[in-house]
Amino acid sequence: MNTVGRPTAPNQVQTKPATLTGGRGLLQNEALIFEGDGWGKTGVDLPEPKTDGSDLGDLVRKDPIGLPGLSEPETMRHYVRLSQKNHAIDLAIYPLGSCTMKHNPRLNEKMARLPGFSDIHPLQPISTVQGALELMDTLAHWLKTLTGMPAVALSPKAGAHGELCGLMAIRAAHEASGQHEKRRKVLVPTSAHGTNPATAAFVGYSVVEVAQTEDGRVDVADLASKLGDDVAAIMVTNPNTCGLFERDILEISRLTHEAGAYFYCDGANFNAIVGRVRPGDLGVDAMHINLHKTFSTPHGGGGPGAGPVVLSEALAPFAPAPWVVHDDGGYRLIEREEDEAEQAFGRLCAFQGQMGMYTRALSYMMSHGADGLRQVAEDAVLNANYIKARLSDLMSAAFPDGPCMHEALFDDEWLKGTDITTLDFAKAMIDEGFHPMTMYFPLVVHGAMLIEPTETESKAELDRFIEAMRALAGAAKAGDVDRFKGAPFHAPLKRLDETRAARSPVLRWTAPEGSNKAA
């Protein structure tokens, strides 16, 4: 019988010799661009200059420029080969918890590339960008509608930038009432995103930690004991970083306002409740919305991002400039120096924010509609609970009682006695073709494994991920320690020395001694 091209049977031993090139099958080995052979050449042909450059004086380059030259095919291959070393949402589920790595519809990308959106300039006359301003105004309208808030600042460029915006508006409000010098504290739960206390400190507040209950929520009694006339605000994430809805959110809001403080809500997890709950109805005064989480715009890679901040009636007058208004003359921008923005605390960026992100987010909203956005939240919660239910018999859920919201949180209790850590388990996931979940966060859960499937994963893909997790969990409990301690074995790069990488990071490539390649 002809067996050419047939896979090896599962129980058949197969020797895997090391390849001679460093490549593995269809995965090409690829060095750093500085380690290639592109030195001393250019990827394009340029005519000889007609002048000798003598008029440049001492600005003429005397040393090699220090950049390799690649042809177009070489450039394309280099980056494609590098991309094959990375995990991507277009390859498989990306289960990072608290990061919402969902599929981004290509329609949104097409809309962002339309002429009039992709090629406008922030210094163009207002009359020539009416369509862009209308889009911003429409996006602002739907953000306010979905959150039940009367005002929104579009210009913040990310979640932490949005936190900065909200706390600066809160500070401006306290300054206007003459209470800023007295109110110098911000209360933050132990399970908060790390940017929350960092942002509060950056704005000049001292941070006071609020305890967490055994079931993963804010300890209301501890909060009440720490609220006073020296507190400027509280910062609460809802749903929180443990993947749970704060059931006492109305009481938290009431206590905060009775103390004369403002309620800042970290909206990073708004995708779990969009179309279902309006934060304004919960008493929230300020909340940033990660467009790259809830409304699909690209996530990570250093940006550009967008983190608009919705504001309550009490904080709306202090929103940063600029904002869009519509009157008989069309759309225009209100700037800080105008009377209409006299209470604005200032500006957060030079111009109006990220036009491409606005276009993608509005495209997402309009293509889903009200019922579609509601389903986004429902499917995200359903998928997370499906993972929790399918894995809880082998892995220990951090908060087993009741459903979770958009992410399932496990601890490392189930690994006790195996000599395997959360990190070991995550590295073994790479060998199975999956990006690891978020590890060791939130810090309130020991050995945390935080899994967020998002709403864009099908049941088939969830089952594929779950079966891999169950197989690994079974191997761990069966004592197959070697599978985990050296993992990943099949990735392009093997496990780093984590301690050395943290203490002595190599952040710049340096040419080997004796090399004629410029650094």
N, C-alpha and C positions, 0 to 999 in steps of 0.2 A: 504494500500500500504506500502511496506517495505521501510523505509527511512534510514536504518542503513548505515552510511558512506557517506550520502549525505551532501553537504555543506549547511550551513545556508543561507537562502535567504538574499539578500542585505538589505531588509527593516525589517528583523526580529531581534528584540532585543535579545541579548545574553549576559548573565552575565559571566564575566571572573574571577573566583575566583583565588586568588593567590595560586601558587603551594606550596606544603609542603616541597619540597626539594630545591627549588631555581632553578630547571631545568624548561624548558618550552618545552613541547612536546619532540622532538628529540634532543633538545639542552640541553646538560648536564651542570649543574652548576659545575664550577671548581675553586678551590682556588689556590692561589699562591703555587708554589712547596714547599716553606718554611713553609706553613701553613698546609701541609698534615701530615700523620702519618708515614712518612718514616724514622724517626729518630732512631738511635741506631741499624740500620741494613744495610746490603749491598745487592745490587741486584745480586751479583755473589758469588759463593763459592770459597774461596781460601784456599789452604793447610796451616796448621799451620807452621809458620816460624821455621827453624831449629836453628836459633840463637836468642838470647834475645835482640839484638840491643845495647848491652852495648858498642860496639865499636863506636857507633855514638856519645858518650859523651853527651854534652848538646843539641844536635840536636834532641833527642828523643821527640816526641810529648807528651805533658803533659795534654792538654785540648782537648775536643771534636773537631773534624775537622770542624764542622759547615756546613756539607752538608748532605741532606737527601739521603737515599738509596732507589732506586726504582727497581723493577723487569722490564724486558723488556715490558710486557703488560702494566704495570703501566706507564712506560715512554711514550710508544706510545699513550696511551689514553690521557695522560696529554697534549701532544702537539697537538693531533688531536682536543681535546676539546677547546684548546686555539685558534686553527686555525679557529674554527667555530664562534669565536667572532669577527673575522676580515673580512673585505671585501677583495675580491681578483679578479684579472682579469679573473680567471677561473670561477668566480661566475656570474659576470655581468659586464656591461660597467663601466669603471673607468674614469670618465670625468674630471680629474684634468687638468686644463689649464696650458700650458707651461711646462708640464711634460711628455707628450707623453707616457701614460701608455698603450702600445699596447700589444696584444697577442704575446708571444714568441714561435715560432714554435718548437715543440719538436725535430725535426730533428737536430736543432742547438745544443740542449743539448746532443743528442746522439753523435754528432761529437766531442764535447768538452770532452767527456768521453772515446774517443778512446785511447788505449794504445799508447804511443809515444807522446801524447799531455797532457794527464791528469797526467802522472806519471814521467815526466821529471824533472830534477833538474837544476837550473841556473848555477851550477858549473860543470856540465858535460863537457867533452871535446867537442870542436866544431864539431869534426868528427862524434860524436854520435847524434847530434841534427840537422842534415842537413835538415830533413823534416820540423822541426819546423821553422827553419830559412827561408826555402823556402816559407812556409805559411806566415810568417811575411813580406817577400819581396813582395809576391803576393798581400797581403792586402794593403801594402803601395802603390803599383802600381795603384790599383783601387781607392784608396782614392785620389791620385794625379790626376787620370784621371777624376773622378767625379767632382773634384773641379777646375781643370785647373791650378793647382799649381805645381811647380817643385820639392818641397821637403816636407817631412812629418817627424815629430817626433812622434814615436809610444808610448813612455814610459809614458806620463802623464796619471794619473789614474782616472781622472774625469774632469768635465767641469771646475771647479774652478782651478784645477791643470793645465789644459790646458791654462787657462787665464794667470796663473803664468808663464808658459813656453813662451807664446807669448810675454808678456811684458818684460820678462828677455832677450829674443832675441832682442827685440826693444832697450832695454837699452844697450845691448852689442854692437849693431850697432852704437848707438849714442856715446858710449865710444870710439869705433874704429875710428870714424870721429872727435873726440875731441869736441863733442857738448853736452855731457851728463850734464855737470855742468850748461849749459845755459837752456837746455830743461828739465824742472822740472814739467810740468803740463800734465795732461791727461784729455781730454774732454769726458764727459759721458752724454748721454741724460737722461731726467728725468724718462723715462719709462724703463730704463735698469734693468736687473737682479741685485739684490743687491750685488752679488759677483763681479760685474764689478768694482764699486768704491772701494770695500773692497780690491780687488786684487791690484789695482793701488796704493792704500795707503800702502799696505804691501810691495810693491816693492820700495817704497820711494817717490812716486810722490804725488803731491797735486792734488786734484780732482776738476774740474770746471764743473758745471752743464750746460747742453745745453737745451734750452727750447723746448717745443713741440707745434706743430700747433693744431688748433682746430679739424683737421681731423686725429689726432693721429700720425703724422709723425715728424721727426726731423725738427726743424725750421732752415732752411738753412741760413737765414739772421743772426740769432743769432749765429750760428756756425761760419760763416765767420767773425763776429765781434770779436770772441774770439780766432781765430787762429792767431798765431804769431810765432816768432822765439824762444819763450819760451815753446812751446807745443811739447811734445814728441810723442803723439799719440792721436787718438780718439778711442773710443770703442762703436761700434754700433751693435745692434742686428738686423738681417734681415733674414726673416721677423721678425718684432719687437714684443714686448711683448703684444701689443694691437691686435696681430693677423693680422697685415697689412704689406704689402710689401712697403719698402721705395722707392717711385717712383723717388726720387731725388738722388738715390744712386751713380750714375755716377758723378753728380756734387759734392756730398760730397767727393768722392774720389779725384776728380780733385783739389778741394780747399785744401784738406789735404796735398796732395803731393806738391802742389805749396808752401805751408808753410814749407816744409821740414820735415813734421811729417809723421808717419806711420799710416796705417788704420788697426786697429784690429776689426775683425768681430766676434761677439759672435755667434757661429754656433749651438746653442741649438735647433734652429728651422729649421735646414737643411732638416728635413724630409718633409717640405712643398714645397721644391724646388728641391730635389735630382732628377737627371735625366732630369731636365728642365732648370736649371740655373747653370752656373759654377761661383763660387765666384771670381775666378781668373780673369774672364772677367770683373768683376765689379771694379777691382782695389784694391782688398783686399790684404793686406800684410801678415796677420796671421789670422787663424781662427781655433778654436777648434771644434771637431766633437764629440758629445756625442754618442758613439757606442750604448749605452743603449737606445737611443731615435730613431735615424735614422736606425740603423741596428740591432735592436731587442734584444740585450743582456740584461739580467735581470736588473731591475731598482729598486733602493732603498735598504733598509735593511743594509745600511752601506758599501756596496760593496761586492766583488771587482768590480770596474768599469774601464772604459777606456775612455780617452778623447784625442785622437791623435790631433796634431796640424799641419796643412798644412802651408807652408811658401812660400813667394814670393822669386824671385831670389835675391832680395836685402838682405833678412834675412836668406836665406838658409845656408850661411857659419857659422852662429851663432847657428844653431840647437844644442840642447843638445845631448851628447853621451848617449847611443850607437846607431848606426844605422847599417843596414845590407847592405853588398855589395856582388856582385856575380862576380867572375872572374874564371880563368882557374882552380884554386884550389878548387872551390866550393863556398859555402856560408860562410861568416865570419862576425864578428862584428867589427866595427870600434870603438875603445875606445878613451877616452879623451887624453891619453898620447901619442897617435900615431900622426905622423905629419899630417895625413889626417884630423884630428879633432882639429888642433891647435887653431882655432878661436871659437870652441864650448864654450858656456858659462859655461859648467860644466855638472853635472848630476842631474836629478830630482828624481831618485830612485836608490836603490842599484843595481838592475839588469836590466832586459829588459822590464818590464811591466807585463801585465796580459795575459798569454798565453790562458787561457780559453775564455777570451773576444775576443781575436783575432780570435780564431777558430769559435766561434759563429757568429761573424760579417761576416767573409768570407763565411761561410756556407750560411748565409742569402743572401749575394750578388750573389753567384753563383747559388743558387736555383731560384732567381728572374730573373737574367739576366738584360740586359739594359732596355728592354721594361717593365719588372716587376718593376724595381726601379722607372721608370718614372710613372708607374701606382700607386705606393705607394703615391707619391706626389699628383697626380690627385685625388685619392680617399680620401686622408686626407682632401684636400681642398673642395671637393664635400660634404663630410659628415658634415664638419663644416658649410658650407653655407646652407645645408639642415636644420640643427638645427636652425641657425639664422632666416631663412625664416619661419619656423614653429612656432617659439616662439615670433617673433617680434610684433605680434598683441596684445599679452598679457604682454610681458616684454619689457622694453626699451633698445634697442641696444645702446651701448655707441657711436658707430660710424655707424649710419644707412645707410649712402650713400655708395653705391658700395659694392662689395663682400669683404669678409674677406679671410684670407688664411687658416691656419690649425686649428684655434680656433675662437669661437664666443664669443664676449665680451658684457656683459650687465651691466648696472649700476642699482642703486636702486631708480631711479626716479619714476618708476611705483609703488613703495611701499609707496610713500608719502601719509600720511593720514590714513594708515592702522595700525600704531603702531607695525608694524612687521619690523624687520631688516634683512639684508642679513644673519646674523648668525642664526636668528630664522628660516628662510627659509631653510638654509642648514641643520639644525638639523632635520627639518621635513622630508627632503629627506631620512634620515636614516630610519625613520619609514616606508617609502615606499620601502625599500630594495635597495636603491642606495647610493653609496658613494657621498658626496657633491662635487661640482665643487670647483675650487680654489676661495677662498674668499678674498676680499679686496686687490687684487693684479691684475694688476699694481696699484700703489698708485695714479697715475694721474687720475684714474676714481673712483668717490665716490661710496662706497658700491659695488665694482666690483664683478661680477660673471663671471669667466673665464672658458669656457667649451671647452675642446679639445676631440673630439670623437675618433680620430685617424682613420687610414684607415682600421683597422681590424674589425670594427663593421658593421654588416649587416643592411640593411634597416629595417628589422623586429625588431632588437634590438634597433636601433635608434628610431623607432616609439614607442616602449614600454617605453623608457626613456622620449621621448617627451610628451607622453600622461600623464605620471606621473607628469612632470613639469607643464603641462597645468592645470591638476586637482589641483595641489597645488597653482598655481597662481590664479585660479578661487576661491579657498577657501580663499586665502588671501584678494582678492578684495571684497569677500562677507562678510568680517568681522569675519571670524572664527578664532579669535585671539588665543583662548585657544589651538587650534591644534598646534600652532607654539611656543608659549611662554614656554611650558613645555617640548617640544620635545627634545630628542627622548623618547617616552614612551615604545617602544617595543624592544629597544636594550638591550643587556646584562647589560650594565652600562648606567646610566642616565647622564644628562648634568652636567658637572663640573662647579664649581665656577671658571670662567675663570680668574678673578682678583686674587683670592687666589692661584690658581694653578701657576700663573706667578710669584707672589711675594713670595710664600712660598712653593715651589715644594718639594714633598717628593720623594727623589731619591734613598732611601735605605730602605729596609724592616728591621724593628726592632722587635724582639720578645716581646710579651706582658710581663709586669712585672709578676714575679712569674712563667713564663713558663720555662720548662726544655729544650726547644729547643734552640740550639746554634744559634747566629746571624751570 
